[in-house]
Amino acid sequence: MIKNFFSKSKNNSLIIITITLFFTSLGFLNHKLIIQNYGAKTFEFYSIVVSLSALLSNFFMVGARSTFLKLRSEKKRLMDFLVLSFFIIVFLSGLSGLFLNYVLINFSDKLLNSYSLELQIFILLQALVFLFSYFFNSIDKTILSKIVLLSPISFLTFFLNIFARVEIVNLLIYALILPIAFSIPLIFKYICKSFNVLDFNYNFFKKNLFYGLNHMSSNVIDALSNKMNIIFLTFIISNLHEMATYAIALSISKISSTFSNSINHVYSPQIADSIFLKDSKNDNSFNEMRNFTIKSLLIFLLVFIALGGFFIEFFYSNIYYEAYQISIILLIGQFFNSYFNPKILSLKLAGYAYQMSIIKLVALTISLLINFYVYKHFGLFSVAISFVLCMNILFNFFVVKIFNFSRIHS
């Protein structure tokens, strides 16, 4: 039993969960610092920028994480795809940045007219951080991968304390530059060991690009489902205070999802091997993932019920106290995600990402229609409940029922 508990995968999962929780706590400290130094209005607008950029990032990553995992057993091909995807992502992130500028300038009271260039740079740097993190994960550098992905949070904390009068967008740029500067020498060193000349193979590139696009559609719908309520409250209801309240609750629920995301980060290479290399010895990873995640989530929920109200007051003040109740609703929904998570991850890697994204889009549409009709009666509570009902329960249940899970091993 002791040997099983301290297995390499579980040790890495615990380390990554600890790292993630540390950086997440810094993220909440950043929110407090922004409210103190810049005011609640700036925090609300900061929430819009971060949410929209997170949504757009899924358009230009072209399913890079899933493709890296697929190619991890072919070192030369992995290097080829890294170099090629770098240029694609740089190009597409530029287009995404232009679109984000257009949305913010035309639909947000033109508050970011003077930040056009800064936002463009921010989107590009964010893309490179994602790309490097996903690559490190594919070569079993899971802890390094997570640090690269989350370290901008700590750098932002440092800059918010040192440069309190500098614009938020500029501080975000500074926070992204540092992990990129740290990653480039490591990437270059690995490339020099494994890669000499770029061997452009059109058929290989086309095959894996379509595989990545398949996963990109799924990632876009996933991101859209997470951010749709923020978009709904911002552009349909036009209530930035309620948007920020929901964004806070969503951030808190994301703490619990860090358990499943961190465990995914560790187990996804093993699950990819069990699917693509038919390595049956990794099949026990599914139950291990599920049990570990649910237990961690239960502990977190109980702690938050006891201390969550004090947490909200300390970091955000009483004006956002409603986020406490909304957070509990979203945290309950995370239990359903945790139960189905191993099967959902496996089905995505097995090639069902596009089909699953269609089902999720239907569930998202139903949730949005519910919001239109009941929001005026129940406010944010209806937004949270419809999300849990449609996205956490109905979507997961129907996906597992529709797709025969045993087929991924056939």
N, C-alpha and C positions, 0 to 999 in steps of 0.2 A: 504493500500500500504506500509506504513512504517513498519507495523507488518510483512508483507510478506518479505520485504527486510532484516529485521533483524531476520529472522528465524534462528533457531539453525544451520541448514545445511549451510546456506549462511554465517553465522558468522564463522563457522569452516572453510569453504572454503576460506574466506578472510584471516583468520589467517594463514592457511596453505600456501596460495599463498604468503603472506608476509614473512613467514619463509623461503619458498623455494627461493624466490627472494633474500633474505638476504644471504643465503648460496651460491646461484649461483653467486652472486657478489663476494663473497670470492673466489669462484672457479676461476673466471677470474683474481682476484688478485694473486692467486697461480700461474697461467700461467705467469703473469708478473714477479713474483719473481723467477720462474724457469729460464726464459729467462735471467733475470739480473744476477742471481747467478751462473747459470750453462751453459748458452748459448743456442742459437736456436737449435743446434743439439740435446742437451739433452731434450729440450722441444718436439722436433719431435719424439724422441724415447720414451719419457714418454707417448705421445699420442698413440703410438702403443701398449704399455703395457696396458694402461687403456682400450683401445678399445677392445683388444683381451680378456682381463679378463672379461669385461662386457658381451661379447658374450658368453664366456664359462660358466658364472654363470648360464645361463638359462638351461644348461644341467643338473646341479646338484640340482637345486631348485625343481625339480619334480612337478611343478605346485602348490607349497605350498600355495601361496596366495589364489588362487581360492578354494583350498580344505579347507583352514581355514574358508573362507567365507561361504562355503557350510555347514560346521559343527558348525557354531557359535551358533545355537539354541540348540545344544547338547553338553553341557559343558564337560561332562565326555568323550565323544568321541573326542572332541577337544583336551583335554589333552592327550589322548592316541596318537593321531596323531602327536602332538607336539613332544612327547618323541621319537616316532618311526622315525619321519622324521629327527630328530636331528642326529641320527646315520647314516641314509641313506645319508644325505647331507654331513656329515663329510667324509664318505667313497668316495662319488662321487666327492667331491671337491678335494680330494687328487689325484684322477685319472685325473681330469681336470687340476690340477696344473702340473702334469707330462707332459701332452700334451702341455700345454703352454710353458713349459721349452723346449720341443723338437722343437716346432715351432720357438721360438726366437733364440735358439742356432744354429739351422741349416739353417734358412732362413733370418736372420737379421745380417749377417756379424759377427756372434758369439760375439755380443757386450755384451751379458748377461751371458757369461760362468761362471763368478764368482758370479752370483746372483741366482743360482739354488735354494738353500735352502730358501732364502728370498722370492722368488716368490711363492714357495710352501706354506709358512706361510701366505703370503698376500692373496692368493686365499681362503684358509681355513677361515681366519678371515672375509673376505668379505662375505662368505657364511653365517656365523653366524649373521652378521649385518642384512642381508636380512631376515633371518629366524625370528629373534626377531622382526624386524619391521613389517613383515606381520602378525605375531601373535598379536601384539598390535593393529593393524588395525582391526583384526577380532573381538576383544572384545570391540570395540568402543573407543579405546584410539588412535584416529586418529592423534591428534597433537603430542602426545608422539611418535607414530610410525614414523611420518615424521622427528622428531628431531633425533631419533636414526639413521634413514637412512641417513640423510644429515650431521650430526654433524662431521663425519670424515673430512669434508672439512674445518671446522673451526679449528680443531686440526692441520691439515696439514698447515694451514696458520700460526699458532703459531710456529710450529716446523721449518718452512721455515725461519722465522724471527730470531729464537733463534739458530738453528743448521744449518747454511747456508752451512757448509762444509760436512755434513753427506750425504751419498748416498740417492737418491730419494726413492728407494725401501724400505729402512729402515725407512724413514720418513712416508711412507704410512702405514707401519706395526704399528708404534707407534700411528698413527691417528686412526687406526681401533681398537686397544686394548681398548682405553678409553670408547667408547660407549658400547662395550661388557661388560666391567667391571661394568658399570652403569646399564645395562639391567638385568644382571644375578640375582641380589637380587630381583628385581621386578618380574621377571619370577618365581623365586623360591617361593616368597610369594604367588603369584596367584595359583601356583600348590599346595601348602600346603593347601589352602582353598578349592580346588575343586577336589583334586586327592590324593588318598591314595595308592593304589596298581595298578601297571600296569596290566590291563586285556587284554592280547593279544588275539584278536579275528581275526583269519586268514581271514574269509570271509569279515569282516569289513575292514581289512587292504588291502586285495586284491581289493575290490571294490573301495576304495578311492585312492589306488595307481594307478589304471588304469584311474580313473578320473583325477588324477594329471598328469599322463603321457600324457593324451590327451591334457591338457593345456600346458604341457611342450613343446610339439611339436609346438604349436602355439607361445609360448614365444620365442623358438629358432628361428623360422622363422622371428618373429618380430625383434629380436635382429640382426639377419643376414641381414635383409633388411636395418636396420639403419647403420650397420657397413660394408656392402658389398662394398660400394664405397671407404671406407678407405682401405679395404683389396685389392681392385682392384688397387688403386693408389700406394699401398706399394709393392705388390708382382707381379703385372702384368706390371704396368707402371714403377715401381721402381723409383718413384720421391717423396722423403720424404718431400720436400718443398711443393709440391702441396697437398700431403696427409695432412700435417699440416694446410694448408690454408683451405682445405675442412673441417677438423676437427674443426677448429675455427668457420666456418660458421654453422656447425652442432650443436656446443655447443650453439651458439646464437639462432638458431631455437628451441633448446631444452628449452630455457627460455620461449618461447611462449607455448611449450607443457607442461610446468609446470602448466599452468592454467588448462588444461584438466586433467593432472595427479593428481593435487591437488584436483580438484573437484571430479574426480573418487574416490580418496582416501576417501572423505567424503560420497559420495552418494552410493558407491559400496555395503556397508552393507544393505542399504535400497532397492537397486535393487535386491540384493540376496534374501531378504525377499519377495519381490513381485514375484519372480520366484519360489523359493522353498517352501515358505509358502502361496503362492497365496494371498498375501496381496495387494489388489487392491488400497488401499489408497496411496501407494507409486508410482502409475503410473505417477503422475504429475512430478516426479523427472526427467523424460527424457527431457521434454521441458525446465525445469528449468536449467538443466545441459547445454544444448545446447546454450540457450540464454546467460547465464552467461559467458560461455567460449568464444563465438564469440565476445561479446562486449569487453571482456578483451584483446583478441587477436588483435582486431582492434586498440585499444588504443596503444598497444605495437608496432604494425607495424608502425603507424604514428610517434611515438616517435623515433623509430630506423631509419626511413628514414631521419628524421631531424638531428639526432645526431650520427647515427651509424658510420659514417666516423671518427669522433673524437674519438669514443669509440675504434675502431680498432687501430688507431694510438697511443692512450694512453697505451693500454694494450699490443699491439703486434708490434708496429712500422710499418713503411711503407712497409716493405718487405712482409707483409701479407695483404696488403690493398685490394687485390682482393676478400678477404673474405666478404667485404661489399656487393658487388653485388650478390655474391653467397648466402649470408644470406637472402637477399630480396626475391630471387626465392624460397628458402626453406620455408620462412615465409608465402608466398602466398599459398604454398601447405598445410600449417597447417590449413587454413580456411576450406578446404575440410574434413580434419580429425575431426575438431571441429563439423562440421555439422552432420557427420555420427557417431560421437563418442558414444552417448548413445545407439544406436542400436547395434553397434559393441560390446560394453561391455556386453550388455544384451544377445546377441547371444552366446558370449563366455561362460558366466555363465550358459546358458541354455543347453550347451553340444555340440555346433557346432564348438568348437575351432579347432578340427582336420581338419574338412572339410574346414574351413576358411584358415587354414595354407597351405593347398594344393593349393588353389587359389592364395594366396600370393606368394607361391613359383613359380608359373607360371609367375605371374607379375614380380617377382624379376628376373627371368631368361630372360624375354623380355627386362627389363631395362639393364641387364648386356650385352646382345647381342648388344643393341643400343650403349652402351659405346664402345664396341670393334670396331665398324665401324665408329663412328663419333667423338671419342675423339681426334684423330689426327688433325681434322679440326677445332673443336670448343673448345677443352680443357675442363676446369672445368665447363663451362657453359652447355655443353651437358650432363655432369654427373648429375648436379643439375636438369636440365629440364627433363631428362628421369626419374629421381627419382620421381619428382612431378607428371608427367604424368601417370606413371605406378603404383606407390605405394599409392599416395594420392588420385588420381582421379579414375582410372580404377578399382583398387582393391576394394575400398569402394563401388563404384557404383554397381559392379557386385555381391558383397557379399549380399548387401541389396536386390537386385533384385532376386537373386537365392534362398535365404532362405526367406520364408514367415515369416515376423516379427511377425505376429499375432499368429504363432504357439507356441511361447514361453509362451504364457498365456493360452494355451488350456489344 
